[in-house]
Amino acid sequence: MRLIDWFKRLGPGLITGAADDDPSGIATYSQVGAQFGFTMLWTAWLSYPFMVTTQLMSARIGRVTGHGIAFSLKQYYPPWLLYGLVTLLLLANVINLAADLGAMGQALQLLIGGPSHLYVLLFGGLCAGLQVFLPYPRYVPFLKWLTLALFAYVATVFMVDVPWAEVARRTLIPTIKLDRDFLVGLTAVLGTTISPYLFFWQASHEAEEQRAAPGELPLRRAPAQAPRQLAQSSADTYAGMALSNAVAYFIILAAAVTLHAHGIKDIQTSAQAAEALRPLAGDLAFILFSAGIIGTGLLGVPVLAGSAAYAVSEAFRWRVGLARSPGAAARFYSVLSLATLLGVLLNFLAFDAIKMLYWSAVINGIAAAPAVAVVVKLAGDKRAMGRFAIGPGLKVLGWATAGIMMLCAACVFWSFRL
């Protein structure tokens, strides 16, 4: 199979993995690279199996039930659990939307000058408009091609001198420091990598892809389709998460080999990281890093707004789906547009969402433990999943993921006593 044909077959897993490296993720990875150097490179391979596990379970929920996570939670679990998770997701997503849009505006300002707030308005309108008015079959390929923007961060590394022997050692041998800054940084990295909004997005997007594919049905209704659907979904997820973690690795490495090596250890935003790269790695590296922020933002903002719209709409049993016209799913598109609008407005208030990027990643890390636990429980619940409930292997990995995230959260709280 040609590479281009293989790429065209990828879908929700690829988009989900790439959206994980949005501007807020870039800011977090840049911060830990600048602050700790090569010390956290090992997190890329450690987090991969746990990230794959959570997304495989989310994908299976969507494929088997034909709905997203919130729909099934409403059907089988207490209302407080559903509405609690959806409320947390909505709040976190709006803050992330504000941060991502702000970073995109700042990045374009660095490249061409002009008012960053105007660019925030334009980017917000562009992202919402594409989701509302562009037909789904044309919109999804647009998102898939945007994933290529991530390779800007791979290219940046090869424009500077890298001590590859030291990098290999730090990558393969984990380093743990029992101090506050390191534990908070570790939780931020894992919280950025294993984020609850990704669970909701992939489950709902898998169901959306299924509805859009001629002849495909939810696997509870068409179990004979399971081998093909699950194999495609799994391959897509493995590839998407591998891309996500590889790019995260290169962002940390780029920040470590440039910023940290030159004593710049406090990077608050992704745009600030791009600006700091210019005198250290040259104009081309600066341009690639800045353009990458815009490209990944154009991918991440729709996923953040879309996951919020799916979760809220499914919780209230409203019609959902990017494949539906705005008139057929008016409340779904209203939530999507409102979430994006709130993200834009936060950039015009005294509240500086950009400065909260790092701590929002920490909060995501803390919130991930209960979210993962809910996904494991739902994916293994035969009332929802029937014969396709996950087996012991995925359950063990799923509970291990929840345990690791819970341990990280406990370490953050414990670190403040140091």
C-alpha positions as CSV (number, residue, x, y, z in Angstrom):
1,M,0.0,0.0,0.0
2,R,1.4,3.5,-0.9
3,L,2.0,5.9,1.9
4,I,-0.5,8.3,0.6
5,D,-3.2,5.6,0.5
6,W,-2.4,4.6,4.1
7,F,-2.6,8.2,5.2
8,K,-6.0,8.7,3.6
9,R,-7.4,5.7,5.5
10,L,-6.5,7.2,8.9
11,G,-9.1,9.2,10.7
12,P,-10.2,9.9,14.2
13,G,-7.1,8.4,15.8
14,L,-4.7,10.5,13.7
15,I,-6.7,13.7,14.3
16,T,-7.0,13.0,18.1
17,G,-3.3,12.3,18.5
18,A,-2.3,15.4,16.5
19,A,-4.8,17.6,18.3
20,D,-3.1,16.5,21.6
21,D,-0.1,18.7,20.4
22,D,-2.1,21.9,20.3
23,P,-0.6,25.2,21.3
24,S,-1.3,24.6,25.0
25,G,0.6,21.2,24.7
26,I,3.4,23.0,22.9
27,A,3.7,25.5,25.7
28,T,3.8,22.7,28.3
29,Y,6.4,20.6,26.5
30,S,8.5,23.8,25.8
31,Q,8.3,24.7,29.5
32,V,9.5,21.3,30.8
33,G,12.2,21.2,28.1
34,A,13.5,24.7,29.0
35,Q,13.2,24.0,32.7
36,F,14.5,20.5,33.0
37,G,16.5,19.9,29.8
38,F,16.7,16.3,28.7
39,T,15.4,15.0,32.1
40,M,11.8,14.4,30.9
41,L,12.5,12.9,27.4
42,W,11.7,9.4,28.8
43,T,8.1,10.4,29.4
44,A,7.4,10.1,25.6
45,W,7.8,6.3,25.6
46,L,6.4,5.8,29.1
47,S,3.1,7.5,28.3
48,Y,2.6,5.9,24.9
49,P,1.0,2.6,26.0
50,F,-1.3,4.3,28.5
51,M,-2.3,6.9,26.0
52,V,-3.1,4.2,23.4
53,T,-5.1,2.3,26.0
54,T,-7.4,5.1,26.9
55,Q,-8.0,6.1,23.3
56,L,-8.5,2.4,22.2
57,M,-11.2,2.1,24.8
58,S,-12.8,5.4,23.8
59,A,-12.7,4.4,20.1
60,R,-14.4,1.1,21.0
61,I,-17.1,2.8,22.9
62,G,-17.9,4.9,19.9
63,R,-17.8,2.0,17.4
64,V,-19.8,-0.5,19.5
65,T,-22.6,1.9,20.7
66,G,-22.7,4.3,17.8
67,H,-22.6,7.1,20.3
68,G,-20.1,9.1,22.4
69,I,-19.2,8.6,26.0
70,A,-21.7,11.1,27.4
71,F,-24.6,9.3,25.7
72,S,-23.8,6.0,27.3
73,L,-23.1,7.5,30.7
74,K,-26.5,9.1,30.7
75,Q,-28.1,5.7,29.9
76,Y,-26.3,3.6,32.5
77,Y,-24.9,5.7,35.2
78,P,-26.1,8.3,37.8
79,P,-26.7,11.8,36.6
80,W,-24.2,13.4,39.0
81,L,-21.4,11.5,37.4
82,L,-22.4,12.5,33.9
83,Y,-23.0,16.2,34.6
84,G,-20.0,16.5,36.8
85,L,-17.7,15.2,34.1
86,V,-19.3,17.2,31.4
87,T,-19.1,20.4,33.5
88,L,-15.4,19.9,34.2
89,L,-14.8,19.1,30.5
90,L,-16.6,22.2,29.4
91,L,-14.7,24.5,31.8
92,A,-11.3,23.0,30.9
93,N,-12.0,23.2,27.2
94,V,-13.0,26.8,27.2
95,I,-9.8,27.8,29.1
96,N,-7.8,25.7,26.6
97,L,-9.6,27.3,23.7
98,A,-8.7,30.7,25.0
99,A,-5.1,29.7,25.5
100,D,-4.8,28.1,22.0
101,L,-6.5,31.0,20.2
102,G,-4.3,33.5,22.1
103,A,-1.1,31.6,21.2
104,M,-2.2,31.4,17.6
105,G,-2.7,35.2,17.5
106,Q,0.6,35.8,19.1
107,A,2.4,33.5,16.7
108,L,0.9,35.2,13.7
109,Q,1.9,38.6,15.2
110,L,5.4,37.4,15.5
111,L,5.5,36.3,11.9
112,I,3.8,39.3,10.2
113,G,3.2,42.0,12.9
114,G,-0.2,43.6,13.6
115,P,-2.7,43.2,16.4
116,S,-2.8,39.8,18.0
117,H,-6.4,40.3,19.3
118,L,-7.6,40.8,15.7
119,Y,-6.0,37.5,14.7
120,V,-7.7,35.8,17.7
121,L,-11.0,37.0,16.4
122,L,-10.2,35.8,12.8
123,F,-8.9,32.4,14.0
124,G,-11.9,31.8,16.2
125,G,-14.3,32.7,13.4
126,L,-12.4,30.6,10.9
127,C,-12.4,27.5,13.1
128,A,-16.1,27.8,14.1
129,G,-17.1,28.6,10.5
130,L,-15.4,25.6,9.0
131,Q,-17.0,23.3,11.4
132,V,-20.5,24.8,11.0
133,F,-20.6,25.4,7.2
134,L,-18.1,23.1,5.6
135,P,-19.6,19.6,4.8
136,Y,-18.2,16.8,6.9
137,P,-16.6,14.8,4.0
138,R,-14.7,17.9,3.0
139,Y,-13.9,19.1,6.5
140,V,-12.2,15.9,7.8
141,P,-9.5,15.7,5.1
142,F,-8.7,19.3,6.0
143,L,-8.1,18.3,9.6
144,K,-6.0,15.3,8.5
145,W,-3.7,17.4,6.3
146,L,-3.2,19.9,9.1
147,T,-1.5,17.1,11.1
148,L,1.5,17.6,8.8
149,A,2.1,20.9,10.6
150,L,3.5,18.9,13.5
151,F,6.6,17.9,11.5
152,A,7.7,21.5,11.9
153,Y,8.9,20.6,15.4
154,V,10.8,17.6,14.1
155,A,12.5,19.8,11.5
156,T,13.5,22.4,14.2
157,V,15.6,19.9,16.1
158,F,17.7,19.1,13.0
159,M,18.7,22.8,12.6
160,V,20.7,22.8,15.8
161,D,23.6,20.8,17.3
162,V,22.2,17.9,19.4
163,P,24.3,15.8,21.8
164,W,22.7,12.5,20.6
165,A,24.6,10.2,23.0
166,E,23.3,12.2,26.0
167,V,19.8,12.4,24.5
168,A,19.7,8.6,24.0
169,R,20.8,8.0,27.6
170,R,18.3,10.4,29.0
171,T,15.5,9.0,26.8
172,L,16.1,5.4,27.8
173,I,16.9,5.8,31.5
174,P,14.1,7.6,33.5
175,T,15.0,10.3,35.9
176,I,12.8,11.0,38.9
177,K,13.3,14.0,41.3
178,L,11.2,14.3,44.4
179,D,10.9,18.0,44.4
180,R,7.9,20.2,43.8
181,D,8.8,21.7,40.4
182,F,9.7,18.3,38.9
183,L,6.5,16.5,40.1
184,V,4.3,19.3,38.9
185,G,6.1,19.3,35.6
186,L,5.7,15.5,35.2
187,T,2.0,15.8,36.0
188,A,1.6,18.6,33.5
189,V,3.3,16.5,30.8
190,L,1.1,13.4,31.5
191,G,-2.0,15.7,31.9
192,T,-1.3,17.2,28.4
193,T,-0.8,13.7,26.9
194,I,-3.7,11.9,28.6
195,S,-6.4,14.6,28.5
196,P,-10.1,13.9,29.1
197,Y,-11.3,15.9,26.1
198,L,-9.5,13.5,23.8
199,F,-11.6,10.6,25.2
200,F,-14.8,12.3,24.5
201,W,-13.7,13.5,21.0
202,Q,-12.5,10.2,19.8
203,A,-15.5,8.2,20.9
204,S,-17.9,10.7,19.3
205,H,-15.8,11.0,16.2
206,E,-15.6,7.3,15.7
207,A,-19.4,7.1,15.9
208,E,-19.5,10.0,13.4
209,E,-17.2,8.2,11.0
210,Q,-19.3,5.1,11.3
211,R,-22.5,7.0,10.4
212,A,-20.8,8.6,7.4
213,A,-19.4,5.3,6.0
214,P,-21.9,3.5,3.7
215,G,-23.1,0.2,5.1
216,E,-21.3,0.6,8.5
217,L,-23.5,0.2,11.7
218,P,-22.8,0.2,15.4
219,L,-21.2,-3.1,16.3
220,R,-23.8,-4.1,18.7
221,R,-26.2,-4.2,15.8
222,A,-23.8,-5.5,13.2
223,P,-21.2,-7.8,15.0
224,A,-20.0,-9.3,11.7
225,Q,-18.5,-5.9,10.9
226,A,-16.4,-6.0,14.1
227,P,-13.1,-7.4,12.7
228,R,-12.8,-4.8,10.0
229,Q,-14.0,-1.8,11.9
230,L,-12.0,-2.6,15.1
231,A,-8.8,-3.4,13.1
232,Q,-9.0,-0.1,11.2
233,S,-9.8,1.8,14.4
234,S,-6.9,0.2,16.3
235,A,-4.4,0.9,13.5
236,D,-5.5,4.5,13.3
237,T,-5.2,4.9,17.1
238,Y,-1.8,3.4,17.3
239,A,-0.5,5.6,14.5
240,G,-2.1,8.8,15.8
241,M,-0.8,8.3,19.4
242,A,2.7,7.5,18.0
243,L,2.7,10.7,16.0
244,S,1.5,12.7,19.1
245,N,4.2,11.4,21.4
246,A,7.0,11.6,18.8
247,V,6.2,15.3,18.3
248,A,6.0,15.9,22.0
249,Y,9.4,14.3,22.3
250,F,10.9,16.6,19.7
251,I,9.3,19.7,21.2
252,I,10.9,18.9,24.6
253,L,14.2,18.1,22.9
254,A,14.1,21.4,20.9
255,A,13.5,23.4,24.0
256,A,16.2,21.5,26.0
257,V,18.9,21.8,23.4
258,T,18.3,25.5,22.7
259,L,16.6,27.3,25.6
260,H,17.8,25.2,28.6
261,A,21.3,24.9,27.2
262,H,21.5,28.7,27.1
263,G,20.0,29.3,30.5
264,I,16.5,30.2,29.4
265,K,14.4,28.2,31.9
266,D,11.1,30.0,32.2
267,I,8.8,29.8,29.1
268,Q,5.2,30.6,29.8
269,T,3.7,30.4,26.3
270,S,4.3,28.6,23.0
271,A,4.7,31.9,21.2
272,Q,7.3,32.9,23.8
273,A,9.2,29.7,23.0
274,A,9.1,30.5,19.3
275,E,10.5,34.0,19.9
276,A,13.3,32.7,22.2
277,L,14.4,30.2,19.5
278,R,15.2,32.9,16.9
279,P,18.6,34.1,18.3
280,L,19.6,30.5,19.3
281,A,18.5,28.4,16.3
282,G,18.0,30.9,13.5
283,D,15.2,32.5,11.6
284,L,14.1,29.4,9.8
285,A,13.6,27.4,13.1
286,F,11.7,30.4,14.5
287,I,9.4,30.5,11.4
288,L,8.8,26.7,11.5
289,F,8.0,26.8,15.2
290,S,5.7,29.8,14.9
291,A,3.9,28.3,11.8
292,G,3.5,25.0,13.6
293,I,1.7,26.8,16.5
294,I,-0.8,28.2,14.0
295,G,-1.2,24.9,12.2
296,T,-1.7,22.8,15.3
297,G,-4.1,25.4,16.7
298,L,-6.2,25.2,13.6
299,L,-6.4,21.4,14.4
300,G,-6.7,21.7,18.2
301,V,-9.4,24.4,18.4
302,P,-12.0,22.4,16.5
303,V,-11.3,19.3,18.6
304,L,-11.7,21.2,21.8
305,A,-14.9,22.9,20.7
306,G,-16.2,19.8,19.1
307,S,-15.6,17.6,22.1
308,A,-17.4,20.1,24.3
309,A,-20.4,20.2,21.8
310,Y,-20.5,16.4,21.6
311,A,-20.4,16.0,25.4
312,V,-23.0,18.6,26.2
313,S,-25.4,17.6,23.4
314,E,-25.2,13.9,24.2
315,A,-25.9,14.6,27.9
316,F,-29.1,16.3,26.9
317,R,-30.0,13.9,24.1
318,W,-29.8,16.6,21.4
319,R,-29.0,15.8,17.8
320,V,-25.2,15.7,17.3
321,G,-22.8,15.4,14.4
322,L,-20.6,17.5,12.1
323,A,-22.2,15.6,9.2
324,R,-25.6,17.1,10.1
325,S,-26.6,20.5,8.7
326,P,-26.7,23.5,11.1
327,G,-30.5,23.4,10.9
328,A,-30.7,19.7,11.8
329,A,-28.4,20.0,14.8
330,A,-28.8,23.6,15.8
331,R,-28.1,23.1,19.6
332,F,-25.0,21.1,18.9
333,Y,-23.6,23.8,16.7
334,S,-24.7,26.4,19.2
335,V,-22.6,24.8,21.9
336,L,-19.6,24.5,19.5
337,S,-19.9,28.1,18.5
338,L,-20.5,29.3,22.1
339,A,-17.4,27.5,23.4
340,T,-15.3,29.0,20.7
341,L,-16.7,32.5,21.3
342,L,-16.0,32.2,25.1
343,G,-12.5,31.2,24.2
344,V,-12.1,34.3,22.1
345,L,-13.7,36.6,24.7
346,L,-11.4,35.4,27.5
347,N,-8.5,36.9,25.4
348,F,-10.1,40.3,25.7
349,L,-10.6,40.2,29.5
350,A,-8.2,40.9,32.3
351,F,-8.1,37.1,32.9
352,D,-5.0,36.0,31.1
353,A,-5.7,32.4,30.0
354,I,-2.4,32.1,28.3
355,K,-0.5,32.2,31.6
356,M,-2.6,29.4,32.9
357,L,-1.6,27.0,30.2
358,Y,0.9,25.1,32.3
359,W,-1.4,24.9,35.3
360,S,-4.4,23.9,33.2
361,A,-2.2,20.9,32.0
362,V,-1.6,20.1,35.7
363,I,-5.3,20.3,36.4
364,N,-6.0,18.0,33.4
365,G,-3.5,15.6,34.9
366,I,-5.4,15.6,38.2
367,A,-8.8,15.2,36.4
368,A,-7.5,12.4,34.2
369,A,-7.6,9.8,36.9
370,P,-11.4,9.8,37.4
371,A,-12.0,10.3,33.7
372,V,-9.9,7.3,32.8
373,A,-11.6,5.2,35.5
374,V,-15.0,6.1,34.0
375,V,-13.8,5.1,30.5
376,V,-12.5,1.8,31.8
377,K,-15.7,1.1,33.7
378,L,-17.9,2.0,30.7
379,A,-15.8,0.0,28.1
380,G,-16.0,-3.1,30.3
381,D,-19.8,-2.7,31.0
382,K,-21.7,-5.4,29.2
383,R,-24.9,-3.4,29.4
384,A,-23.4,-0.8,27.0
385,M,-20.9,-2.9,25.2
386,G,-22.4,-6.4,25.0
387,R,-20.0,-9.0,23.7
388,F,-17.5,-6.3,22.8
389,A,-16.8,-5.3,26.4
390,I,-13.0,-5.0,26.9
391,G,-11.1,-8.0,28.1
392,P,-8.7,-8.4,31.0
393,G,-5.7,-7.1,29.1
394,L,-7.2,-3.6,28.4
395,K,-8.8,-3.5,31.8
396,V,-5.4,-4.0,33.5
397,L,-3.8,-1.3,31.4
398,G,-6.7,1.0,31.8
399,W,-6.7,0.7,35.6
400,A,-2.9,1.1,35.6
401,T,-3.3,4.3,33.6
402,A,-5.9,5.6,36.1
403,G,-3.5,4.5,39.0
404,I,-0.6,6.4,37.4
405,M,-2.6,9.5,36.9
406,M,-3.9,9.3,40.5
407,L,-0.3,8.8,41.8
408,C,0.7,11.9,39.8
409,A,-2.1,13.9,41.4
410,A,-1.2,12.7,44.8
411,C,2.5,13.7,44.2
412,V,1.4,17.2,43.3
413,F,-0.5,17.6,46.5
414,W,2.3,16.0,48.5
415,S,4.9,18.2,46.8
416,F,3.4,21.4,48.3
417,R,4.4,20.1,51.7
418,L,8.1,19.9,50.7
